[in-house]
Amino acid sequence: CHFFATQLLQRCAKRGQDGGASEFRPILGNLVDDLLLLLLSPEYPSASMLLLIMNRILANDMLKASSIVPKTAGTPHAEATYLNTAFDVLGKISAAAAGILAAYRDKPLKLASEKDNGASTAKVESSCHCGRSHTQQFMLNCDDCKGWYHGECVCLTKTNVPRVWICDDCRLKRMVVEETRVFAERAKRTQPKGMDLCLSECVSDTHILRQLLLNHLTEESSSTLDSPARQFARKVHLAMWIEELSAPQATGTDIEDSDRAKNAFVSRLLCDHFLQQWDAPEGDVQAAKNDHTVGSSSRRCLNKEGNMRLMLNLTATKSGLVTSFPRQIGLLLQLMADEVQTSVRKLSVKAISQVLEADPTLMLHSAVKKAVSDRFVDDAKSVREAAVALVGNFVVQTPEIANAFHSSLLKCLNDDGVSVKKRAVKIFRQILENNPTYLGRAAACAVLLRRAADPKEDDSVRDLIHEFFVKLWLEASSSVPASGKKLPTREPDEESVPNVEAVAAVSPITGAGIVTPPSAIASEETSS
């Protein structure tokens, strides 16, 4: 993986037509798109490794292209098209990691407790993980816990319901009991004398989920035509897990010798457990001769929806690509503050926007908010415009952002760049049209009136403000935003509200308080 990724990126980084760089860059973009589609597919474990290697190499190249890393004499500058491609790829990879973490945060896969009873009385409420109650659509009743689940949520219809159906929660509970028993027997045979070992230290949530994934791949490899590919995927997963367990343990001074010995014993126990499953059993995948398997195959594997949640959980918690997301976004924020390279700052803003589209809540993080706000006063107009456009994409979908960036957006109405001012006007138009009760309304309208009254203001900006007030005051508008959320109200800062009477004294206002556009003023002067 490392050799392939290195060679591909080296060809993409070459200048001009040297080495066919113009041909390899589209290949890189298409390859990353395909790998991201396979990131949560257990049959393609190498996708995560390839993306992680590419992410590290590209991040290193972007640091060299910035002023953060001192350049030595003779160091060539990165080509503009390669920078565009590299930042686009970095943004896609970071956005995928952010989306996985957001999905895991909203919909985690929780293991049932070993102490839970296997069966219970019939439940009146729905037990489905989607959170919805009983509906008129098709639902299934678990033969173990008697909970009700929507057919579409467990990927079943009336035509393919099995004779006995067990929900994922009950399967997970059985796995906890089974794996605990297996490890208890193995620990008794190999545990050193005098070692006080708790079984919960061996049977962690990660181990249970990995065993479920292994069961799924084993069953799929015996029932599909592409059996060799599934077998190879099994061995890749096993190799990665064994490598992780065999890694040297931390040798901190606060770790006692007994705990260090206990951790080493648990790691060896898990390694042996996975090594015994290296070769998938032929024929019946749940052959009785394997001591690590009991029961039927269908009862030791999750359904299709459960396997998707299983991969989401393992990827979010154990994948090196996803766990390195804080470093990825930290690098983009660092590049966004580059003091020399304008192109690096602009491309960093665009890459960050891809990440925020996957998880808009990151916009309210203090570090992200500060970095974006700092770009509002950037020396380059293109960077300021990109930052304002970034915020504008989320003021309606994520209403809290309108409140967080209210003061910064007000300052953009006085920006020297016409394109920046026009974007700010459009953003406030979105806010006020979707929430007429917004308490920052007076401050925004006052600044807009002052811009319209300024004779030196660009005509396109004044016309845009005129259209805004015509629609705001004369046309009927709904107080409910398109997103279904009400924008947060805000008490405006006293310093941000100009003297409205002074503005009205110099503003070209007619009749019902509508700002007269420059084109109308010119026509009146001509007719008079």
ChimeraX attribute file (.defattr): number of C-alpha atoms within 10 A of each C-alpha:
attribute: neighborCount
match mode: 1-to-1
recipient: residues
	/A:1	13
	/A:2	12
	/A:3	8
	/A:4	11
	/A:5	17
	/A:6	15
	/A:7	10
	/A:8	16
	/A:9	20
	/A:10	13
	/A:11	17
	/A:12	25
	/A:13	24
	/A:14	17
	/A:15	18
	/A:16	13
	/A:17	9
	/A:18	11
	/A:19	14
	/A:20	14
	/A:21	21
	/A:22	18
	/A:23	12
	/A:24	18
	/A:25	20
	/A:26	12
	/A:27	14
	/A:28	19
	/A:29	15
	/A:30	12
	/A:31	12
	/A:32	19
	/A:33	14
	/A:34	12
	/A:35	19
	/A:36	17
	/A:37	11
	/A:38	16
	/A:39	24
	/A:40	23
	/A:41	17
	/A:42	22
	/A:43	19
	/A:44	19
	/A:45	19
	/A:46	17
	/A:47	20
	/A:48	21
	/A:49	18
	/A:50	17
	/A:51	23
	/A:52	21
	/A:53	19
	/A:54	25
	/A:55	21
	/A:56	14
	/A:57	17
	/A:58	21
	/A:59	18
	/A:60	13
	/A:61	16
	/A:62	24
	/A:63	18
	/A:64	17
	/A:65	21
	/A:66	24
	/A:67	15
	/A:68	16
	/A:69	11
	/A:70	10
	/A:71	13
	/A:72	7
	/A:73	6
	/A:74	6
	/A:75	9
	/A:76	11
	/A:77	11
	/A:78	16
	/A:79	13
	/A:80	12
	/A:81	15
	/A:82	20
	/A:83	19
	/A:84	17
	/A:85	19
	/A:86	27
	/A:87	22
	/A:88	19
	/A:89	22
	/A:90	28
	/A:91	26
	/A:92	21
	/A:93	27
	/A:94	28
	/A:95	24
	/A:96	22
	/A:97	27
	/A:98	25
	/A:99	20
	/A:100	22
	/A:101	23
	/A:102	18
	/A:103	17
	/A:104	18
	/A:105	12
	/A:106	9
	/A:107	14
	/A:108	16
	/A:109	21
	/A:110	12
	/A:111	18
	/A:112	16
	/A:113	14
	/A:114	15
	/A:115	9
	/A:116	10
	/A:117	11
	/A:118	11
	/A:119	13
	/A:120	11
	/A:121	9
	/A:122	12
	/A:123	12
	/A:124	11
	/A:125	12
	/A:126	19
	/A:127	21
	/A:128	19
	/A:129	15
	/A:130	11
	/A:131	9
	/A:132	12
	/A:133	13
	/A:134	16
	/A:135	9
	/A:136	6
	/A:137	8
	/A:138	13
	/A:139	21
	/A:140	21
	/A:141	20
	/A:142	20
	/A:143	15
	/A:144	18
	/A:145	19
	/A:146	19
	/A:147	23
	/A:148	21
	/A:149	24
	/A:150	24
	/A:151	17
	/A:152	13
	/A:153	14
	/A:154	19
	/A:155	13
	/A:156	18
	/A:157	13
	/A:158	10
	/A:159	6
	/A:160	8
	/A:161	12
	/A:162	9
	/A:163	6
	/A:164	11
	/A:165	15
	/A:166	20
	/A:167	24
	/A:168	23
	/A:169	22
	/A:170	23
	/A:171	20
	/A:172	25
	/A:173	19
	/A:174	19
	/A:175	24
	/A:176	23
	/A:177	14
	/A:178	19
	/A:179	21
	/A:180	19
	/A:181	15
	/A:182	16
	/A:183	20
	/A:184	17
	/A:185	12
	/A:186	16
	/A:187	17
	/A:188	10
	/A:189	9
	/A:190	10
	/A:191	16
	/A:192	13
	/A:193	7
	/A:194	6
	/A:195	12
	/A:196	11
	/A:197	17
	/A:198	10
	/A:199	15
	/A:200	11
	/A:201	10
	/A:202	20
	/A:203	20
	/A:204	14
	/A:205	16
	/A:206	13
	/A:207	16
	/A:208	19
	/A:209	21
	/A:210	18
	/A:211	19
	/A:212	20
	/A:213	22
	/A:214	22
	/A:215	23
	/A:216	22
	/A:217	23
	/A:218	26
	/A:219	23
	/A:220	17
	/A:221	22
	/A:222	19
	/A:223	12
	/A:224	11
	/A:225	10
	/A:226	11
	/A:227	16
	/A:228	12
	/A:229	13
	/A:230	22
	/A:231	19
	/A:232	16
	/A:233	21
	/A:234	26
	/A:235	19
	/A:236	17
	/A:237	21
	/A:238	19
	/A:239	16
	/A:240	12
	/A:241	17
	/A:242	19
	/A:243	12
	/A:244	12
	/A:245	18
	/A:246	14
	/A:247	9
	/A:248	9
	/A:249	11
	/A:250	8
	/A:251	10
	/A:252	8
	/A:253	7
	/A:254	6
	/A:255	10
	/A:256	11
	/A:257	11
	/A:258	11
	/A:259	13
	/A:260	14
	/A:261	13
	/A:262	19
	/A:263	17
	/A:264	15
	/A:265	19
	/A:266	20
	/A:267	19
	/A:268	15
	/A:269	19
	/A:270	18
	/A:271	19
	/A:272	14
	/A:273	18
	/A:274	21
	/A:275	14
	/A:276	12
	/A:277	17
	/A:278	15
	/A:279	12
	/A:280	20
	/A:281	15
	/A:282	11
	/A:283	10
	/A:284	13
	/A:285	19
	/A:286	22
	/A:287	16
	/A:288	11
	/A:289	9
	/A:290	12
	/A:291	13
	/A:292	19
	/A:293	18
	/A:294	17
	/A:295	12
	/A:296	12
	/A:297	17
	/A:298	16
	/A:299	19
	/A:300	23
	/A:301	23
	/A:302	25
	/A:303	20
	/A:304	14
	/A:305	14
	/A:306	18
	/A:307	20
	/A:308	14
	/A:309	20
	/A:310	22
	/A:311	19
	/A:312	22
	/A:313	24
	/A:314	19
	/A:315	23
	/A:316	24
	/A:317	15
	/A:318	12
	/A:319	17
	/A:320	15
	/A:321	23
	/A:322	22
	/A:323	15
	/A:324	13
	/A:325	18
	/A:326	12
	/A:327	11
	/A:328	22
	/A:329	21
	/A:330	13
	/A:331	16
	/A:332	27
	/A:333	21
	/A:334	16
	/A:335	23
	/A:336	27
	/A:337	22
	/A:338	18
	/A:339	14
	/A:340	11
	/A:341	15
	/A:342	19
	/A:343	18
	/A:344	26
	/A:345	28
	/A:346	23
	/A:347	23
	/A:348	28
	/A:349	28
	/A:350	23
	/A:351	26
	/A:352	27
	/A:353	23
	/A:354	21
	/A:355	24
	/A:356	23
	/A:357	17
	/A:358	20
	/A:359	19
	/A:360	20
	/A:361	14
	/A:362	17
	/A:363	25
	/A:364	15
	/A:365	10
	/A:366	9
	/A:367	13
	/A:368	18
	/A:369	16
	/A:370	13
	/A:371	18
	/A:372	24
	/A:373	20
	/A:374	15
	/A:375	22
	/A:376	22
	/A:377	16
	/A:378	17
	/A:379	11
	/A:380	15
	/A:381	20
	/A:382	17
	/A:383	25
	/A:384	26
	/A:385	23
	/A:386	23
	/A:387	26
	/A:388	24
	/A:389	19
	/A:390	20
	/A:391	22
	/A:392	22
	/A:393	16
	/A:394	20
	/A:395	21
	/A:396	23
	/A:397	18
	/A:398	18
	/A:399	19
	/A:400	18
	/A:401	22
	/A:402	24
	/A:403	19
	/A:404	17
	/A:405	18
	/A:406	19
	/A:407	18
	/A:408	16
	/A:409	25
	/A:410	22
	/A:411	15
	/A:412	21
	/A:413	23
	/A:414	17
	/A:415	18
	/A:416	11
	/A:417	16
	/A:418	18
	/A:419	16
	/A:420	24
	/A:421	23
	/A:422	20
	/A:423	20
	/A:424	26
	/A:425	24
	/A:426	15
	/A:427	22
	/A:428	24
	/A:429	21
	/A:430	16
	/A:431	24
	/A:432	22
	/A:433	20
	/A:434	22
	/A:435	23
	/A:436	19
	/A:437	15
	/A:438	19
	/A:439	16
	/A:440	25
	/A:441	18
	/A:442	16
	/A:443	22
	/A:444	23
	/A:445	21
	/A:446	19
	/A:447	21
	/A:448	24
	/A:449	23
	/A:450	21
	/A:451	21
	/A:452	28
	/A:453	22
	/A:454	14
	/A:455	14
	/A:456	8
	/A:457	16
	/A:458	16
	/A:459	15
	/A:460	15
	/A:461	21
	/A:462	25
	/A:463	17
	/A:464	16
	/A:465	23
	/A:466	20
	/A:467	15
	/A:468	21
	/A:469	19
	/A:470	14
	/A:471	13
	/A:472	15
	/A:473	12
	/A:474	10
	/A:475	8
	/A:476	9
	/A:477	15
	/A:478	10
	/A:479	14
	/A:480	14
	/A:481	20
	/A:482	11
	/A:483	12
	/A:484	10
	/A:485	14
	/A:486	21
	/A:487	26
	/A:488	18
	/A:489	17
	/A:490	15
	/A:491	12
	/A:492	18
	/A:493	11
	/A:494	8
	/A:495	9
	/A:496	17
	/A:497	16
	/A:498	16
	/A:499	13
	/A:500	15
	/A:501	10
	/A:502	10
	/A:503	19
	/A:504	15
	/A:505	10
	/A:506	14
	/A:507	18
	/A:508	19
	/A:509	16
	/A:510	9
	/A:511	7
	/A:512	8
	/A:513	12
	/A:514	17
	/A:515	22
	/A:516	22
	/A:517	21
	/A:518	20
	/A:519	12
	/A:520	11
	/A:521	11
	/A:522	10
	/A:523	10
	/A:524	9
	/A:525	8
	/A:526	8
	/A:527	6
	/A:528	5
